[in-house]
Amino acid sequence: MKKSLIALAVLAASGTSFAQSSVTVWGIVDAAVSRGNGDVNSVTRLVGSGISSSQLGFRGTEDLGGGMKANFWLEAGLGNDAGTGGATTTNNQASGAGTASTAAGSQGLTFNRRSTVSLSGGFGEIRLGRDYTPQFWNWTVYDPFGTNGVGTNRAMLSSVALGGTTGGTTGTSVRASNSVTYLFNHGANATYASGNQGLHAAVQMYYGENLSNSATPKDGDGSGIRVGYNAGPLSVAVGTGQTKFAAGNLKMTNFGGAYDMGVARLIGQITRDQLGTVKGDGMLVGVTAPLGAGLVRASYSTYENKATTAETKQVAVGYVHNLSKRTRAYVTYASVDNSNGANAALGGATGVANKGSSGFDIGMTHSF
């Protein structure tokens, strides 16, 4: 009898412990047949992340009592078209990005998308680790195509703008390693792409971790801030950040807004970049609208390198069809026009200055 009581007590205690903690495993597998047409060459490929970033993630939460929680988040990017892992950088610089072979994915699985531990409560959340930068999020939140596929504004920005690579002076355009972030009013498991109703904010500092007596002690150091406001159908946010480099600091500032009218969601975005003394300006207007069991997406965007006056204009349209709650099929078409020396090309093709390019994606995405 006593043994039974002891066993019941142990089980009860264990049940309480499990109830206070949780671990979630999730993932997205997205693949598309992609075609890019350029004046130098064209290419047909199978690509990952056509509308959603392919990923494998693990996250957990422990209730510490008094409204406090301890959290972890490990999120790895997947190149499911070839079974590769995503590249990362250890110090926000080219020296931490590995060799060309590791950048291609032969290094295996890395938690390049996000790798954080955090403490959250009524005060907000404090995160430590590799995370998205505040100055990045408006690119994806206020683009009908997010940051994936041939239709995204970022496909054009990566070709014409001031960067977007993993290492070097543009390695913090999307994420930063060695970061400390404070988030206010972003809710549970927030990516801080968007926040709760009302005011929400994120402030971040990150470090290149160079020795004080090195030739470039501040390279890879930076900071960013994003402040947004949601009120029913209205969403607006402004983000800005800077990363220090001896070759020239990278500065990114952007503003985005959206208004959901029910029958359609109107979206707008303005961006200003600066790498050293070179500046670039961009804008986007777009719309998403439900249609049957899916969603129509369309956008028009431009970007100009102010130093060279090279300018690219892009038009994109697509449709996403919901096959179930977790599976979607999609098609996207985009075209660009170049002027004043710009040579942006889509879908992996290579273009010629002042000539156009086009591309399309046909694929599906499944989440679990």
C-alpha positions as CSV (number, residue, x, y, z in Angstrom):
1,M,0.0,0.0,0.0
2,K,2.8,2.4,0.9
3,K,4.6,1.6,-2.3
4,S,1.5,2.3,-4.3
5,L,1.0,5.7,-2.5
6,I,4.7,6.5,-3.1
7,A,4.3,5.6,-6.8
8,L,1.2,7.7,-7.1
9,A,3.0,10.6,-5.5
10,V,5.9,10.2,-7.9
11,L,3.5,10.1,-10.9
12,A,1.6,13.1,-9.6
13,A,4.8,15.0,-9.2
14,S,6.0,14.0,-12.7
15,G,2.7,15.0,-14.2
16,T,3.0,18.4,-12.7
17,S,6.5,18.8,-14.0
18,F,5.5,17.8,-17.5
19,A,2.6,20.2,-17.4
20,Q,4.9,23.0,-16.7
21,S,7.2,22.3,-19.6
22,S,6.7,21.7,-23.3
23,V,8.8,20.8,-26.4
24,T,7.6,21.2,-29.9
25,V,9.1,19.8,-33.1
26,W,8.0,21.4,-36.4
27,G,9.0,21.8,-40.0
28,I,8.2,23.0,-43.5
29,V,9.2,21.3,-46.7
30,D,8.7,23.5,-49.8
31,A,9.9,22.7,-53.3
32,A,9.2,24.2,-56.8
33,V,10.1,23.8,-60.4
34,S,11.7,27.2,-61.2
35,R,12.5,28.7,-64.5
36,G,14.6,31.8,-65.1
37,N,15.1,33.6,-68.4
38,G,17.9,36.0,-69.0
39,D,19.7,37.4,-72.1
40,V,23.0,35.7,-71.2
41,N,21.5,32.3,-70.2
42,S,18.4,30.6,-68.9
43,V,17.9,27.8,-66.4
44,T,15.3,25.4,-65.1
45,R,15.8,24.2,-61.5
46,L,14.2,22.4,-58.7
47,V,14.4,24.8,-55.8
48,G,13.4,24.8,-52.1
49,S,11.5,27.5,-50.3
50,G,9.3,28.7,-53.2
51,I,6.8,30.5,-50.9
52,S,7.8,29.2,-47.4
53,S,11.3,28.7,-46.0
54,S,12.0,25.0,-45.7
55,Q,13.1,24.4,-42.1
56,L,13.3,22.0,-39.2
57,G,12.8,23.4,-35.7
58,F,12.7,22.5,-32.1
59,R,11.4,24.9,-29.4
60,G,10.6,24.5,-25.8
61,T,9.2,26.4,-22.8
62,E,9.5,25.9,-19.1
63,D,7.1,27.7,-16.7
64,L,9.2,29.2,-13.9
65,G,6.2,30.5,-12.0
66,G,5.1,34.1,-11.3
67,G,4.5,34.6,-15.0
68,M,8.1,33.9,-16.0
69,K,9.1,31.4,-18.6
70,A,12.4,30.0,-19.9
71,N,12.5,29.3,-23.7
72,F,14.7,27.9,-26.3
73,W,14.4,27.9,-30.1
74,L,16.6,26.0,-32.6
75,E,15.6,26.4,-36.3
76,A,17.6,25.0,-39.2
77,G,17.3,25.9,-42.8
78,L,16.9,23.1,-45.3
79,G,17.9,22.8,-49.0
80,N,15.4,20.0,-49.6
81,D,16.0,20.1,-53.3
82,A,19.5,18.5,-52.6
83,G,19.3,17.5,-49.0
84,T,21.6,20.2,-47.8
85,G,21.7,22.4,-44.7
86,G,21.8,26.2,-44.7
87,A,25.0,28.2,-44.4
88,T,25.6,30.4,-41.3
89,T,28.3,32.8,-40.1
90,T,29.8,32.7,-36.6
91,N,30.8,36.4,-36.4
92,N,28.7,38.4,-38.9
93,Q,31.8,38.7,-41.2
94,A,33.2,36.9,-44.2
95,S,35.8,35.2,-42.0
96,G,33.0,33.4,-40.1
97,A,31.1,32.2,-43.1
98,G,33.2,29.2,-43.9
99,T,34.5,28.2,-47.3
100,A,32.6,28.0,-50.6
101,S,32.0,24.3,-50.1
102,T,30.5,24.8,-46.6
103,A,28.3,27.7,-47.8
104,A,27.0,25.3,-50.4
105,G,25.6,23.1,-47.7
106,S,28.2,20.4,-47.3
107,Q,28.7,21.4,-43.7
108,G,25.5,19.5,-42.8
109,L,22.6,20.8,-40.7
110,T,23.1,24.1,-38.9
111,F,20.7,26.1,-36.9
112,N,21.3,29.1,-39.1
113,R,17.8,30.5,-39.1
114,R,17.5,31.0,-35.4
115,S,19.3,29.6,-32.3
116,T,18.2,31.3,-29.1
117,V,17.6,30.9,-25.4
118,S,15.3,33.5,-23.7
119,L,13.5,34.6,-20.6
120,S,10.0,36.0,-20.9
121,G,7.3,37.4,-18.7
122,G,5.2,40.5,-18.2
123,F,8.2,42.7,-19.0
124,G,8.5,41.2,-22.5
125,E,11.3,38.8,-23.7
126,I,15.1,38.9,-23.6
127,R,16.8,36.6,-26.2
128,L,20.4,35.5,-26.6
129,G,21.8,33.9,-29.7
130,R,21.5,34.0,-33.5
131,D,18.3,35.7,-34.5
132,Y,16.7,37.8,-37.2
133,T,17.6,41.5,-37.2
134,P,14.9,44.1,-36.6
135,Q,15.9,46.0,-39.8
136,F,15.0,42.9,-41.8
137,W,11.4,42.2,-40.9
138,N,9.6,44.8,-42.9
139,W,11.0,43.3,-46.1
140,T,9.0,40.2,-45.6
141,V,6.0,41.3,-43.5
142,Y,5.0,44.0,-46.1
143,D,5.6,42.0,-49.2
144,P,2.8,39.8,-50.7
145,F,5.5,37.2,-51.6
146,G,7.4,37.4,-48.3
147,T,11.1,36.8,-48.9
148,N,10.8,33.5,-50.9
149,G,10.5,32.6,-54.6
150,V,10.8,34.4,-57.9
151,G,8.1,37.0,-57.0
152,T,9.6,38.4,-53.8
153,N,10.9,41.9,-53.8
154,R,14.1,40.5,-52.2
155,A,14.9,38.5,-55.3
156,M,15.4,41.9,-57.0
157,L,17.1,43.5,-54.0
158,S,19.6,40.7,-53.9
159,S,20.6,41.4,-57.5
160,V,20.4,45.2,-57.6
161,A,20.7,46.5,-54.0
162,L,23.6,46.6,-51.6
163,G,23.6,43.0,-50.6
164,G,22.0,40.0,-48.8
165,T,24.8,37.4,-48.6
166,T,25.6,35.3,-45.5
167,G,29.1,36.8,-44.8
168,G,31.0,39.9,-45.6
169,T,29.6,43.4,-45.1
170,T,26.0,42.4,-45.9
171,G,25.9,39.3,-43.6
172,T,23.5,41.0,-41.1
173,S,20.8,42.0,-43.7
174,V,18.6,39.2,-42.5
175,R,20.1,37.6,-39.3
176,A,22.9,38.3,-36.9
177,S,24.9,35.9,-34.7
178,N,26.0,36.7,-31.2
179,S,22.9,38.9,-30.6
180,V,21.0,40.2,-27.5
181,T,17.4,41.2,-28.2
182,Y,14.6,42.7,-26.1
183,L,11.1,42.3,-27.4
184,F,8.0,44.1,-26.1
185,N,4.4,42.9,-26.7
186,H,5.2,40.1,-29.2
187,G,3.3,37.2,-27.6
188,A,4.4,33.6,-27.2
189,N,6.9,32.1,-29.6
190,A,7.1,35.4,-31.4
191,T,9.3,35.8,-34.5
192,Y,8.8,39.5,-34.1
193,A,7.7,39.7,-37.7
194,S,4.5,41.0,-36.2
195,G,3.3,41.7,-32.7
196,N,0.1,41.8,-30.7
197,Q,-2.5,44.5,-31.0
198,G,-1.2,47.9,-30.1
199,L,2.4,49.0,-29.8
200,H,5.2,46.4,-30.2
201,A,8.9,46.8,-30.4
202,A,12.2,45.0,-30.7
203,V,15.7,46.3,-29.8
204,Q,18.9,44.3,-30.7
205,M,22.6,44.5,-30.3
206,Y,25.1,42.0,-31.9
207,Y,28.8,41.5,-31.8
208,G,31.5,40.5,-34.3
209,E,33.6,39.3,-31.4
210,N,37.0,40.6,-32.7
211,L,39.9,41.2,-30.3
212,S,40.4,44.8,-29.3
213,N,43.8,44.9,-30.8
214,S,42.8,43.4,-34.1
215,A,43.0,45.4,-37.4
216,T,39.2,45.7,-37.5
217,P,38.0,45.4,-33.9
218,K,34.4,46.7,-34.6
219,D,33.7,44.7,-37.8
220,G,30.4,42.7,-37.4
221,D,29.2,44.8,-34.4
222,G,25.8,46.3,-34.8
223,S,22.4,47.3,-33.5
224,G,18.8,47.6,-34.7
225,I,15.4,48.6,-33.6
226,R,11.9,48.0,-34.9
227,V,8.7,49.6,-33.7
228,G,5.2,48.7,-34.9
229,Y,1.6,49.3,-34.2
230,N,-1.4,47.0,-35.0
231,A,-5.0,48.2,-34.6
232,G,-7.6,45.8,-36.1
233,P,-7.0,45.7,-39.9
234,L,-4.2,48.3,-39.8
235,S,-0.5,47.3,-39.4
236,V,2.5,49.7,-39.6
237,A,6.1,49.4,-38.6
238,V,9.5,51.1,-39.0
239,G,12.8,49.4,-38.7
240,T,16.4,50.6,-38.8
241,G,19.8,49.1,-38.1
242,Q,23.5,49.5,-38.7
243,T,26.5,47.1,-38.8
244,K,30.0,48.4,-38.5
245,F,32.7,47.5,-41.0
246,A,36.1,49.1,-41.7
247,A,35.2,48.9,-45.4
248,G,32.0,50.9,-44.8
249,N,29.1,50.6,-42.5
250,L,25.9,48.9,-43.6
251,K,22.8,50.9,-42.8
252,M,19.2,49.7,-43.4
253,T,16.0,51.7,-42.8
254,N,12.5,50.7,-43.9
255,F,8.9,51.4,-43.3
256,G,5.9,49.2,-44.1
257,G,2.2,49.2,-43.8
258,A,-0.9,47.1,-44.6
259,Y,-4.6,47.5,-44.3
260,D,-7.0,44.5,-44.5
261,M,-10.3,45.4,-46.1
262,G,-11.6,41.9,-46.0
263,V,-11.9,41.4,-49.7
264,A,-8.2,42.4,-50.1
265,R,-5.2,43.4,-48.1
266,L,-3.3,46.4,-49.4
267,I,0.4,46.5,-48.7
268,G,3.2,49.1,-49.0
269,Q,6.9,49.3,-48.3
270,I,9.7,51.9,-48.5
271,T,13.4,51.1,-48.0
272,R,16.6,53.0,-47.8
273,D,20.0,51.2,-47.7
274,Q,23.5,52.6,-47.4
275,L,26.8,50.6,-47.7
276,G,29.7,53.0,-47.0
277,T,28.9,56.0,-49.1
278,V,26.6,54.2,-51.6
279,K,22.9,54.5,-51.1
280,G,19.9,52.7,-52.5
281,D,16.2,53.4,-52.5
282,G,13.3,51.1,-53.0
283,M,9.5,50.9,-52.8
284,L,6.8,48.3,-53.2
285,V,3.0,48.3,-53.5
286,G,1.1,45.1,-53.4
287,V,-2.1,43.3,-52.7
288,T,-3.4,39.9,-51.5
289,A,-7.0,38.8,-52.0
290,P,-8.7,35.5,-51.1
291,L,-10.1,33.6,-54.1
292,G,-11.9,30.3,-53.6
293,A,-9.8,28.0,-51.5
294,G,-6.7,30.1,-52.1
295,L,-5.0,33.5,-52.2
296,V,-4.1,35.8,-55.1
297,R,-0.9,37.8,-54.7
298,A,0.5,40.7,-56.7
299,S,3.1,43.4,-56.4
300,Y,5.0,46.2,-58.2
301,S,8.4,47.3,-56.8
302,T,11.4,49.4,-57.8
303,Y,14.9,49.7,-56.6
304,E,17.6,52.3,-57.6
305,N,21.3,52.3,-56.7
306,K,21.8,56.1,-56.1
307,A,25.5,56.0,-56.9
308,T,25.1,54.5,-60.4
309,T,21.4,55.4,-61.0
310,A,20.9,51.7,-62.0
311,E,17.3,50.9,-61.5
312,T,15.2,47.8,-61.7
313,K,11.4,47.5,-61.8
314,Q,9.6,44.3,-61.0
315,V,6.0,43.0,-61.5
316,A,4.9,39.8,-59.8
317,V,1.7,37.8,-59.6
318,G,0.8,34.5,-58.1
319,Y,-1.8,32.2,-56.7
320,V,-1.6,29.9,-53.6
321,H,-4.2,27.1,-53.4
322,N,-4.9,25.5,-50.0
323,L,-5.1,21.7,-50.5
324,S,-5.5,21.3,-46.7
325,K,-4.6,23.2,-43.5
326,R,-1.0,22.1,-43.9
327,T,-0.5,21.6,-47.6
328,R,-0.6,24.3,-50.4
329,A,0.1,24.4,-54.1
330,Y,1.3,27.6,-55.8
331,V,2.3,29.3,-59.0
332,T,4.2,32.6,-59.3
333,Y,5.3,34.6,-62.3
334,A,7.6,37.7,-62.2
335,S,9.4,40.0,-64.7
336,V,11.9,42.8,-64.3
337,D,12.9,45.7,-66.4
338,N,16.4,47.2,-66.1
339,S,17.8,50.6,-66.9
340,N,20.9,52.8,-66.4
341,G,23.2,49.7,-66.3
342,A,21.1,47.5,-64.0
343,N,21.2,43.8,-65.0
344,A,19.0,42.0,-62.4
345,A,17.8,38.6,-63.6
346,L,15.3,36.2,-62.0
347,G,15.2,32.5,-61.2
348,G,19.0,31.9,-61.3
349,A,19.5,33.2,-64.8
350,T,22.1,35.8,-65.9
351,G,21.0,39.1,-67.5
352,V,22.5,41.8,-69.6
353,A,22.5,45.5,-68.6
354,N,19.3,47.3,-69.5
355,K,17.6,44.2,-70.6
356,G,14.6,42.4,-69.0
357,S,14.2,39.0,-67.3
358,S,11.4,36.8,-66.3
359,G,10.8,33.7,-64.3
360,F,8.2,31.4,-62.7
361,D,7.8,28.9,-59.9
362,I,5.4,26.0,-59.7
363,G,5.5,24.1,-56.5
364,M,4.0,22.9,-53.2
365,T,4.7,23.3,-49.5
366,H,3.8,21.1,-46.6
367,S,4.1,21.9,-42.9
368,F,4.1,19.5,-39.9
